[in-house]
Amino acid sequence: MQNSRHLKNLQESQNKSGNEKLHEACGVAGFYTDKGYLDTCNPAAEVYKNLIALQHRGQESCGIAVCDGDKITLQKGSGLVNEVFNSHELSKLKGNISVGHVRYSTSGDNSINNAQPFYGSFESQEFVIAHNGQLCNHNEIKKELEQKGYKFSSTSDTEVILKLLEDEIKNNPGKKVTDVLPVVLNMIKGSFSLCIMTKDSLIGARDCNGIRPLCIGKKENNWIISSESCGIDAAGGKLVRDVLPGEIVEIQNGKLNSLFYSSERTKQTCIFEYVYFARPDSVIDGIPVQSARFKMGERLFKEASIMADAVIGVPDSGVSAALGFSSASGIPFSLGLIKNKYIGRSFILSEQKERESIVNLKLNAIKTEIDGKRIVVIDDSLVRGTTCKYLIRLLRRAGAKEIHLRISSPQVVFPCYLGIDTPQKDELISTKYTIPEICEQVGADSLAFITLPGMVEVLKSFSDNAGFCTGCFNGEYPVPFI
């Protein structure tokens, strides 16, 4: 009963947006240079570039912190990265180490108090922490810390990690953040990729299952940490490797050191990174995202072939799989849907009956590519089904003769409590209806999903040692309910 109640609370805290697509929690970034190289680079500006590339991982708020070896300066605000920071603001952020964060709230509300990074200190120890993921035992730990007298200024689970670090430093005089971090990471349960800045080091850490991504790059003599390799590319660096599950990396005095804080480690990357979350130009745990999506489209045709005149992808993340489906089937790919990229994140209509207006403003069908044709529509996922229904109406109005819906991920039948903003289980269309019933609900002529074994086989073709969290598809989570 305690487990189900805990999961219900997590679902309720997540279920805010009402959007069809699932949303990633956050993105983290870090940059380290020796002080002798400050004439040639500005770490805050490098983190800014990284965060711009990670903007898809969070649009509610962002922040950048820097340290010059003595003083930590932190600035954060609500909005997109280029709305919160400009060249003047970046020029005031001086230091040789920098950490940044973009946020989409899953645990805690979207108050500015929850914007990251968070600043922590005890006596002479100062640090800043940025977190991507979600803890599942943070409420219990928070109560214990409050009983010790700790005060919390946010509802974010990241502040729980921060207070744990402060408490361990307090209880172990003379110890540094890196000394107590392994102890803290063994206390928390859930998913986390962390980027931490102290006065003299940059630290990255990943949970024992490697659920949320984190990677390391280099730019000449400088070090970069990022949630995705596209952030390293944007900063002009080269990908070195991924931070491994259960690993802590520390960059200090220009050198990278590594340790593992637990002997119980597995690789279970969130499989939705490859479906939707990650940018297509990223490489996540050795798997190139664009190539994986293309191959998933090929596999989808193999499993659910159909005769048609054109294949179209729902922009943006459905396009890669659509190209793969087209390649495998020989059915021509058509740019039949155009996305209006200027409908911003703030354009949210609260009433269910207004959702069709959102689709009409965000997407438009090119009638000459649709009229009189049998169309295969490829989308990356089907969550609630509301947006899909209006999309199919749009294609019908454009003259589609037949519409065959193909989804390049399996049916989403379980909520996530490890860092994805998911609806409650009873709002997931695949938990309420059979595939024929869903097909009727959305108005398609046929509907099929890629199978989970097929999807995993595709991903493992890129990396033999790959492993995945597939909880949203089969209810098998790497972290037990608390």
C-alpha positions in Angstrom: 0.0 0.0 0.0 2.8 2.4 0.8 4.4 1.7 -2.6 1.2 2.4 -4.6 0.5 5.5 -2.6 4.1 6.8 -3.2 3.8 6.2 -6.9 0.4 7.9 -7.0 1.9 11.0 -5.4 4.7 11.0 -7.9 2.2 10.7 -10.8 0.1 13.6 -9.4 3.1 15.8 -9.1 4.1 15.0 -12.7 0.7 15.3 -14.3 0.6 19.0 -14.9 1.1 19.8 -18.6 -1.7 17.8 -20.2 0.4 17.6 -23.3 0.4 14.6 -25.6 4.2 14.2 -25.6 6.2 13.0 -22.7 8.7 15.4 -21.3 12.2 15.0 -20.1 13.1 16.4 -16.7 16.3 18.4 -17.2 19.6 18.9 -18.8 23.0 19.6 -17.1 26.2 21.1 -18.4 29.7 21.9 -17.0 33.0 23.4 -18.2 36.4 23.4 -16.7 39.5 25.3 -17.8 42.8 26.0 -16.0 43.1 29.6 -15.1 45.9 30.1 -17.6 43.5 29.6 -20.4 40.9 32.2 -19.4 42.2 34.6 -22.1 41.0 32.2 -24.8 37.7 31.0 -23.4 34.8 32.0 -21.1 33.5 29.0 -19.2 30.1 30.6 -18.6 29.7 31.3 -22.4 30.7 27.7 -23.1 28.1 26.4 -20.7 25.6 28.8 -22.3 26.3 27.1 -25.7 25.9 23.7 -24.2 22.5 24.7 -22.6 21.2 26.1 -25.9 21.8 22.7 -27.4 20.1 21.0 -24.4 17.1 23.4 -24.5 14.8 20.5 -25.6 15.3 18.9 -22.2 13.8 21.7 -20.3 12.2 25.1 -21.1 10.8 26.3 -17.7 13.9 27.8 -16.2 17.7 27.8 -16.5 20.7 28.8 -14.6 24.5 29.2 -14.8 27.0 29.3 -12.0 30.8 30.1 -12.1 33.7 30.0 -9.7 37.0 31.8 -9.9 38.7 29.7 -7.2 37.4 32.0 -4.4 33.9 33.2 -5.1 30.9 31.4 -6.6 28.5 33.5 -8.7 25.1 32.1 -9.6 22.4 33.5 -11.9 19.1 31.8 -12.8 15.7 32.7 -14.0 12.4 31.5 -15.7 12.4 31.0 -19.4 14.6 29.9 -22.2 18.4 30.1 -22.1 18.6 33.0 -24.5 15.8 34.8 -22.6 17.6 34.6 -19.3 21.1 35.3 -20.5 22.6 37.7 -22.9 26.2 38.7 -23.7 26.2 41.4 -21.0 25.0 38.9 -18.3 27.5 36.3 -19.4 30.4 38.8 -19.3 29.7 39.3 -15.6 30.0 35.6 -14.8 33.7 35.2 -14.4 35.5 32.1 -13.4 37.4 29.0 -14.7 34.7 26.5 -13.7 31.0 26.7 -14.7 27.9 24.6 -14.3 24.5 25.1 -15.9 21.0 23.6 -16.0 17.8 23.7 -18.0 14.6 22.5 -16.2 11.3 20.9 -16.9 9.7 20.1 -13.6 8.8 16.5 -12.6 9.3 16.5 -8.9 8.2 19.8 -7.4 6.4 22.7 -9.1 7.6 25.2 -11.7 8.3 27.9 -9.2 11.5 30.0 -9.7 12.6 28.6 -6.3 13.0 25.3 -8.0 15.3 26.7 -10.7 18.8 25.2 -10.7 21.7 25.0 -10.1 21.4 25.1 -6.3 24.1 26.6 -4.0 25.2 24.8 -0.9 27.8 25.5 1.8 29.1 24.5 5.2 31.9 26.6 6.8 34.6 26.9 4.1 33.1 24.2 1.8 31.0 25.7 -1.0 29.5 24.0 -4.0 26.8 24.2 -6.7 24.7 21.2 -7.9 22.6 20.6 -11.0 20.5 17.4 -11.4 18.7 15.6 -14.1 16.5 12.8 -13.0 14.1 12.0 -10.1 14.6 10.5 -6.7 12.0 8.2 -5.3 13.0 8.4 -1.6 13.4 12.1 -1.3 10.3 12.7 0.8 11.6 10.3 3.5 15.1 11.8 3.5 13.7 15.3 3.5 11.7 14.5 6.7 14.8 13.1 8.4 16.8 16.3 7.5 14.0 18.6 8.7 14.0 16.7 12.0 17.7 17.6 12.2 16.8 21.3 11.7 17.5 21.8 8.0 15.3 24.3 6.2 14.2 23.8 2.6 13.5 26.7 0.2 12.1 24.7 -2.7 10.1 21.6 -3.4 12.8 20.1 -5.7 14.3 16.7 -4.9 17.7 18.2 -5.9 17.7 20.3 -2.7 17.5 17.0 -0.8 20.8 15.9 -2.4 22.3 19.3 -1.6 21.3 19.2 2.1 22.6 15.6 2.4 26.0 16.8 1.2 25.9 19.7 3.7 25.0 17.2 6.5 27.8 14.8 5.6 30.4 17.6 5.4 29.2 18.9 8.8 29.4 15.4 10.3 32.9 14.7 8.9 35.1 17.7 9.6 37.9 18.2 7.1 36.2 16.2 4.4 35.5 17.7 1.0 32.5 17.2 -1.3 34.2 14.5 -3.3 35.0 12.6 0.0 31.3 12.5 1.1 29.7 12.3 -2.3 29.9 8.4 -2.5 28.1 8.1 0.9 25.3 10.5 -0.2 24.8 8.7 -3.6 24.4 5.4 -1.8 21.6 7.0 0.3 19.5 8.2 -2.6 17.3 6.0 -4.8 16.1 6.8 -8.2 17.6 8.3 -11.3 20.2 11.0 -11.4 22.9 12.5 -13.5 24.7 15.2 -11.5 27.0 18.1 -12.4 28.6 19.6 -9.3 31.0 22.5 -9.0 33.3 23.2 -6.0 35.8 26.0 -5.7 38.5 23.9 -7.4 36.8 21.1 -9.3 34.1 20.0 -11.7 32.3 16.7 -10.8 29.9 14.5 -12.8 28.0 11.5 -11.3 25.5 9.0 -12.6 23.2 6.6 -10.8 24.0 2.9 -10.6 21.7 2.0 -13.5 22.7 4.8 -15.8 19.1 5.8 -16.4 19.7 9.4 -17.3 22.5 10.1 -19.8 25.7 12.0 -19.0 28.9 12.3 -21.1 32.4 13.9 -21.0 34.0 15.9 -23.8 37.2 17.9 -24.4 37.9 21.1 -26.1 41.7 21.5 -26.5 42.9 21.5 -22.8 39.4 22.1 -21.4 36.9 19.6 -20.1 33.1 19.5 -20.8 30.3 17.6 -19.1 26.9 17.4 -20.7 23.6 15.5 -20.6 24.0 14.8 -24.3 26.9 14.8 -26.8 25.1 17.5 -28.9 25.9 19.9 -26.0 29.6 19.1 -26.3 29.4 19.6 -30.1 27.7 23.0 -29.6 30.6 24.1 -27.3 33.1 23.1 -30.0 34.3 20.0 -28.2 34.7 16.3 -29.0 33.0 13.5 -27.2 35.4 11.5 -25.0 33.1 9.0 -23.4 29.9 8.5 -21.3 30.0 8.7 -17.6 29.4 5.1 -16.6 26.6 3.8 -14.3 27.7 4.3 -10.7 30.7 6.4 -11.6 31.9 9.7 -10.2 34.3 11.7 -12.3 36.2 14.7 -10.9 38.1 17.2 -13.0 40.8 19.0 -11.0 44.1 20.7 -11.9 43.3 19.9 -15.6 43.1 16.1 -15.0 40.2 13.7 -14.8 39.9 11.2 -12.0 37.3 8.5 -11.7 35.8 6.2 -9.0 32.8 3.9 -8.6 30.7 4.5 -5.5 28.9 1.1 -5.7 29.7 -2.4 -6.8 26.0 -3.0 -7.9 26.0 -1.5 -11.3 23.9 -2.2 -14.5 23.3 -0.3 -17.7 19.6 0.6 -18.0 19.4 3.7 -20.1 16.0 5.2 -20.4 14.8 3.8 -23.7 12.7 6.9 -24.4 16.0 8.8 -24.9 16.1 7.0 -28.3 12.4 7.3 -29.0 11.9 11.1 -28.4 13.9 12.9 -25.7 17.5 13.1 -27.1 18.4 15.3 -30.0 18.9 13.2 -33.2 22.5 14.4 -33.5 23.4 13.0 -30.1 25.1 9.8 -29.2 23.7 8.2 -26.0 25.7 5.4 -24.4 27.4 4.6 -27.7 24.1 4.6 -29.7 23.7 7.3 -32.4 20.2 8.5 -31.9 19.4 9.4 -35.6 20.6 6.1 -36.8 18.6 4.2 -34.1 15.4 6.0 -35.0 15.9 5.3 -38.7 16.5 1.6 -38.0 13.4 1.6 -35.8 11.4 2.8 -38.8 12.9 0.0 -40.9 12.0 -2.5 -38.2 8.5 -1.1 -37.9 7.8 -1.8 -41.6 9.2 -5.4 -41.2 6.7 -6.0 -38.3 3.7 -4.0 -39.6 3.9 -3.6 -43.4 1.2 -1.9 -45.4 0.6 -0.8 -49.0 0.5 2.9 -49.4 1.4 5.8 -51.7 3.4 8.0 -49.3 5.1 7.9 -45.9 5.0 11.0 -43.7 6.6 11.6 -40.3 5.0 13.7 -37.6 7.6 16.6 -37.0 10.1 16.5 -35.5 10.9 13.2 -33.9 8.7 11.1 -36.1 10.6 12.0 -39.3 13.7 9.9 -38.7 11.6 6.7 -38.3 9.5 7.7 -41.3 12.6 7.8 -43.4 13.6 4.4 -42.2 10.1 3.0 -42.9 10.2 4.5 -46.4 13.6 3.0 -47.1 12.6 -0.5 -46.0 9.2 -0.4 -47.8 10.1 1.5 -51.0 7.1 3.8 -50.4 8.2 7.4 -51.1 8.8 9.7 -48.2 6.8 12.9 -48.4 7.1 16.1 -46.4 3.3 16.1 -45.9 3.3 17.9 -42.5 4.8 21.3 -41.7 5.5 22.4 -38.1 5.2 26.0 -37.0 8.3 26.4 -34.9 7.2 29.8 -33.6 4.4 28.4 -31.4 6.3 28.7 -28.1 6.3 26.6 -25.0 3.9 29.1 -23.3 1.1 28.4 -25.8 -0.9 26.0 -23.7 -4.7 25.7 -23.8 -6.1 24.3 -20.7 -9.5 23.0 -22.0 -9.6 19.6 -23.6 -12.0 20.9 -26.3 -9.3 23.5 -27.4 -6.6 20.9 -28.2 -7.7 20.8 -31.9 -6.7 24.5 -32.1 -3.2 23.7 -30.9 -2.8 21.1 -33.6 -4.1 23.4 -36.3 -1.7 26.1 -35.2 1.4 23.9 -34.7 0.9 21.7 -37.7 -0.4 22.1 -41.3 -0.8 19.5 -44.0 0.5 20.1 -47.5 -2.6 19.2 -49.6 -0.7 18.4 -52.8 1.3 15.7 -50.9 -1.8 14.2 -49.3 -4.9 14.6 -51.5 -6.2 11.3 -52.9 -3.3 9.2 -51.4 -3.0 6.3 -49.1 -0.8 7.7 -46.3 1.3 6.0 -43.7 1.8 8.4 -40.7 4.8 7.6 -38.5 4.9 9.0 -35.0 7.4 8.3 -32.2 4.9 7.5 -29.5 1.2 7.4 -28.6 0.4 8.6 -25.1 -3.1 10.0 -24.5 -4.1 9.9 -28.2 -5.8 13.3 -28.2 -3.3 15.1 -30.4 -3.2 12.1 -32.8 -7.0 12.3 -33.2 -6.9 15.9 -34.3 -3.8 15.3 -36.5 -5.7 12.6 -38.4 -8.7 14.9 -38.9 -6.3 17.5 -40.3 -5.0 14.9 -42.9 -8.6 13.9 -43.8 -9.4 17.5 -44.5 -6.3 17.6 -46.8 -7.9 14.8 -48.8 -6.1 11.6 -47.5 -7.8 8.5 -49.0 -6.5 6.2 -46.3 -4.5 6.9 -43.1 -2.4 4.1 -41.6 -0.8 5.0 -38.3 2.5 3.4 -37.3 4.2 4.1 -34.0 8.0 3.6 -33.7 7.8 2.7 -30.0 5.7 0.1 -28.1 2.5 0.9 -26.3 3.0 3.1 -23.3 1.0 1.3 -20.5 2.8 2.3 -17.3 3.7 5.7 -15.8 7.3 6.7 -15.1 8.6 7.8 -11.7 12.3 8.1 -12.7 12.4 11.5 -14.4 9.8 11.7 -17.1 6.6 13.8 -16.9 4.0 11.1 -17.6 0.2 11.1 -17.2 -1.5 8.9 -14.6 -2.0 5.3 -15.8 -5.7 5.8 -16.4 -5.0 8.6 -18.9 -2.8 6.4 -21.1 -4.8 5.4 -24.1 -3.2 2.0 -24.4 -4.3 1.0 -20.8 -8.0 1.8 -21.7 -8.5 0.4 -25.2 -7.4 -2.4 -27.4 -5.5 -1.6 -30.6 -8.7 -1.8 -32.8 -10.5 0.4 -30.3 -7.6 3.0 -30.3 -7.7 2.9 -34.1 -11.4 3.8 -34.0 -10.8 6.4 -31.3 -8.2 8.3 -33.3 -9.9 7.8 -36.7 -7.2 5.8 -38.5 -7.7 3.0 -41.0 -5.1 0.9 -39.3 -2.7 1.1 -36.3 0.4 -0.8 -35.3 3.3 -0.4 -32.9 6.8 -1.7 -33.0 7.3 -4.6 -30.6 9.5 -4.2 -27.5 11.8 -7.1 -28.6 12.1 -5.6 -32.0 13.0 -2.2 -30.6 15.6 -3.6 -28.2 17.1 -5.7 -31.0 17.5 -2.6 -33.1 19.2 -0.7 -30.3 21.5 -3.6 -29.3 22.7 -3.8 -32.9 24.6 -0.6 -32.2 26.0 -1.7 -28.8 26.2 -5.3 -27.6 26.4 -4.3 -23.9 23.5 -1.9 -24.1 20.7 -2.2 -21.5 17.5 -0.2 -21.1 14.9 0.9 -18.6 11.6 -0.2 -20.3 9.3 0.5 -17.4 6.8 2.6 -19.4 6.3 -0.3 -21.8 6.3 -3.4 -19.5 6.3 -2.1 -15.9 9.8 -3.5 -15.2 11.7 -0.7 -13.4 15.4 -0.9 -12.4 14.6 0.8 -9.1 11.9 -0.7 -6.8 9.1 1.4 -5.4 10.0 2.9 -2.1 
